[in-house]
Amino acid sequence: MEFLLLSIVLLIPLVYLTLMVARLQAGTFATTVAAREAARAFVTSPTQAAAAERATAAAGLTYANFSFEPEETDLEITCTASPCLQPGATVTVRAEVIVPLPLIPTFVRDLIPLQVPVSTEHAFVVDRFRSTPP
């Protein structure tokens, strides 16, 4: 009986810790892939007007693959040149996701912030042999 009770007392926190670490790892992977794919979609865009939309769509698909809701995510794009798609310009994308701890009810999250922000930056250089977009 003591062994069973001790096993349950030790097993429940271990399972929760495993779930929490797995969700944080998913958030880390999601931000890494979202930043890389958004930057890649931005610099390969044919026009300046479509670049931000393509980057946002690429990041959104990545977040959806990792089961993160749009309100938990953020995407920020900065450029080193005035037209962002100028050959040789560097485009930096910062992706962030707020990872809520698993199995916590929403009314508790409203009282106590039980979430971990995870962010990643990725920089891409616009191809120097690219023709300047209109």
Residue pairs with C-beta under 8 A, 6 or more apart in sequence:
16 102
16 103
19 102
19 103
20 101
20 102
23 99
23 101
23 102
24 99
24 116
24 118
26 66
26 67
26 99
27 66
27 68
27 97
27 99
27 116
27 118
28 118
28 120
29 66
30 62
30 63
30 65
30 66
30 68
30 95
30 97
30 118
31 95
31 96
31 97
31 118
31 119
31 120
32 95
32 120
32 122
33 62
34 58
34 59
34 62
34 63
34 73
34 75
34 95
34 97
34 120
35 59
35 93
35 94
35 95
35 120
35 121
35 122
36 93
36 122
37 58
37 59
37 61
37 62
38 55
38 56
38 58
38 59
38 62
38 75
38 77
38 93
38 95
38 122
39 55
39 91
39 92
39 93
39 122
39 123
39 124
40 58
40 124
41 51
41 54
41 55
41 57
41 58
42 51
42 52
42 54
42 55
42 77
42 84
42 91
42 93
42 124
43 51
43 85
43 91
43 124
43 125
43 126
43 127
45 51
45 54
45 55
45 85
45 133
46 133
47 85
47 133
47 134
48 83
48 84
48 85
48 133
51 84
51 85
52 77
55 75
55 77
55 93
56 75
59 73
59 75
59 93
59 95
60 70
60 73
63 70
63 72
63 73
63 97
68 97
72 97
72 98
72 99
72 100
73 95
73 96
73 97
73 98
74 95
74 96
74 97
75 93
75 94
75 95
75 96
76 93
76 94
76 95
76 96
77 84
77 91
77 92
77 93
77 94
78 91
78 92
78 94
79 89
79 90
79 91
79 92
80 89
80 90
80 91
80 92
81 88
81 89
81 90
83 89
83 132
83 133
84 91
84 126
85 126
85 130
85 132
85 133
86 126
86 132
87 126
87 127
87 128
87 129
87 130
87 132
88 125
88 126
88 128
89 125
89 126
90 123
90 124
90 125
90 126
91 123
91 124
91 125
91 126
92 121
92 122
92 123
93 121
93 122
93 123
93 124
94 119
94 120
94 121
95 119
95 120
95 121
95 122
96 117
96 118
96 119
96 120
97 117
97 118
97 119
98 115
98 116
98 117
98 118
99 115
99 116
99 117
99 118
100 109
100 114
100 115
101 114
101 115
101 116
104 114
108 114
109 115
